[in-house]
Amino acid sequence: MAVPTTDYDIRSTTVFSDASRPLLGMNTRWGYISGYEQFFKERIRFRIYFIVLALLGVYLLFTIPLLAVFALGAASYFYQLYDHRAFVVGSSRRIIQAQ
């Protein structure tokens, strides 16, 4: 037996009563891009930290192995932060943009 379908879809909704900003804010394109400027800067900074600490960790692996563990651990931490910023900046989600 086929399940009868309806023309409507009921979904739960949540309204944030303590939101400081409106849920649908109108902004210009430049305003939207400049809102992500911090993520662009952090992404570049964390990538530099990751590369420097990874190279330092490889060098320390052959000279002082105990410090290499900390350097490679810090490199993986900054890689995770870089990857998160890359996800936020490069996400292909849909936005509502006022024109």
SULGILIN-V672690 format. One line per field, one symbol per residue. burial: b if it has 24 or more other C-alpha atoms within 12 Angstrom, else e. A space follows every 50 residues. Layout:
BEGIN
burial->???
END
This chain:
BEGIN
burial->eeeeeeeeeeeeeeeeeeeeeeeeeeeeeeeeeeeeeebeebbeebbebb eebbebbeeeeeeeeeeeeebbebbbebbebbbebbeebeeeeeeeeee
END
